[in-house]
Amino acid sequence: MQVWANTLASAAIYSLVGLSFSLLYQTGRFFNFSQALVITIGAYAMFAVVSQWQAPIWFAVPVAVVVAGAFGAAFEIGLFRTLRRGNVGSWGLLLVSLGIYTVLQNGISLGFGDSTKSVRSGVVRVGHQVLGAFVTDIQIITLVVCVGIFALMIWLLSATPLGRAIRGIASNPDLCTVLGINSERTILWAVVIASGLGAMAGVLTALDTDMTPTMGFPLLMSGVIVMIVGGVGSYPALLGAALLLAMSQHLVAYYFDSKWMDAVAFLILIAFLIWKPLGFSGRRLKKVEV
């Protein structure tokens, strides 16, 4: 049961990161690795507010989400939008995003140090015993928050004008432009929302297992794997992929060693790319038609 408890907590984080990266990829059409930096910024912004201002966690978390959203918007407006206007391809955008991550991740290391930081205080508790498993307060909070956010995102993307515009840009940006949808503004909103989702994943991870300047990249890789394994456009498939990845990792850690957790994640990715390249959903990201 302990494996299942840990699996659900990890799957909740993976699904949040996977959804955020899916929003970025479907609208921007490139692998935006700066999202790893946004995840880290969310955690360290919370740490800075708590440690410097002595503010409570409930105040620091929304501040961290806003800060991360501002960084994501700045990257989009200041760099990626300009590069797209210059007809820079997806590979160029990918390299620029990787460069942003590398430079600013080192900036975080210079500012905060490479050592592990924590916002947790007080006596370390074992957790609540549920069906033979020990579940901590932050794991319960993580599961509840991620389920709530995921449900809210499904509603936003399916039942609001902004959500329909985002799905339209993901499907056919040229046709959306003809219909009067501002693609640049819609992509910016998608980036801000995705940045907020990434920041929440970073915050929840930091509250559970503390934080380091490099914490964002492993989380992003898990989110990318979840997006690819789940496939395009299916939220149940995304959740299924998150559960598959988390369960595989925790079973390997339980029966073998935790050092194999990353290896099994990439083995799952390779297996799906070979035998089921469209993921669980079986859908393709629609190409732009003129």
C-alpha positions, 0 to 999 in steps of 0.5 A, spaced: 500 500 500 505 504 501 507 504 494 500 506 491 500 512 496 507 514 493 505 513 486 498 517 487 502 523 490 508 522 484 502 521 479 499 528 481 505 532 480 507 528 473 500 529 471 500 537 472 507 538 469 505 533 463 498 538 462 503 544 462 508 542 457 502 539 453 499 546 453 506 549 451 507 544 445 500 544 442 500 552 442 508 553 441 509 547 437 516 546 440 519 543 446 520 549 451 525 547 456 525 553 459 519 550 463 524 547 467 526 553 469 519 556 471 518 550 475 524 551 479 522 559 479 516 557 483 519 553 488 525 558 489 520 564 489 516 561 495 522 560 499 524 567 498 518 570 500 518 565 506 525 566 508 526 573 507 519 576 508 517 571 514 510 570 510 506 564 511 506 559 506 498 560 504 501 567 502 507 565 499 504 560 494 500 565 490 506 569 490 510 564 487 505 562 481 504 569 479 512 570 479 513 564 475 507 566 470 511 573 469 517 569 467 514 565 462 510 571 459 517 575 459 520 569 455 514 568 450 514 576 449 521 577 449 524 571 445 519 566 443 514 571 439 520 575 436 523 568 434 517 566 431 516 572 427 523 571 424 521 564 422 526 561 426 524 553 426 522 549 432 529 546 433 532 554 434 526 555 439 528 549 442 535 551 443 534 558 445 529 555 451 535 550 453 539 556 453 535 560 457 534 554 462 542 553 462 543 560 464 538 562 469 539 555 472 546 557 474 543 564 476 539 561 481 545 557 483 549 563 484 543 567 488 541 561 493 547 556 492 547 549 490 545 546 497 538 543 498 533 548 501 527 547 505 521 551 507 518 546 512 519 547 519 517 543 526 518 536 528 518 531 522 512 527 522 511 520 520 504 521 517 497 518 517 496 511 517 491 509 511 490 502 509 497 500 512 500 506 508 503 512 511 501 518 508 503 525 509 499 531 510 503 534 504 501 528 500 494 529 501 494 536 499 498 535 493 493 530 491 487 534 492 490 540 489 492 537 483 485 533 482 482 540 483 487 544 478 486 538 473 478 538 473 479 546 473 483 546 467 478 541 463 473 546 464 477 552 462 479 548 456 472 545 454 467 550 456 470 557 456 472 562 450 479 562 452 479 554 452 476 554 445 481 559 442 487 555 445 484 548 442 483 552 436 490 554 435 493 547 437 489 545 431 490 550 426 493 556 427 492 559 420 484 558 420 484 561 427 487 567 424 482 567 418 476 567 423 479 573 427 482 569 433 489 573 435 494 567 435 499 571 439 495 573 445 492 566 445 499 563 445 501 568 451 495 566 455 497 558 454 504 560 456 502 564 463 497 558 464 502 553 463 507 557 467 502 557 473 501 549 473 509 548 472 510 553 478 504 549 482 508 543 481 515 546 483 511 548 490 508 542 491 515 538 490 519 543 494 514 542 500 514 534 500 522 533 498 525 540 498 528 544 493 535 544 489 536 549 483 536 543 478 529 540 480 526 543 474 529 539 469 527 532 472 520 534 473 520 536 466 522 530 463 517 526 467 512 531 464 514 530 457 514 523 458 507 523 460 505 527 454 508 523 449 505 516 452 498 519 454 498 522 447 495 528 444 488 531 446 486 526 451 486 528 459 484 521 461 490 518 457 494 523 460 492 521 467 493 514 465 500 515 463 502 519 469 500 513 473 503 508 469 510 512 470 509 513 477 507 506 478 513 503 474 518 508 478 516 506 485 515 499 483 523 499 481 525 503 487 521 498 492 524 492 488 531 494 486 533 501 487 531 508 487 537 509 482 533 506 476 527 510 477 529 515 471 532 509 467 525 505 467 522 512 465 526 512 459 525 505 457 517 506 457 518 512 453 522 508 448 517 502 448 511 507 446 515 510 441 517 504 438 510 500 439 505 505 440 508 512 437 501 516 438 500 514 445 494 512 449 490 517 445 492 514 438 491 522 436 496 526 432 497 533 433 494 536 427 498 539 421 497 546 419 493 547 413 493 553 408 
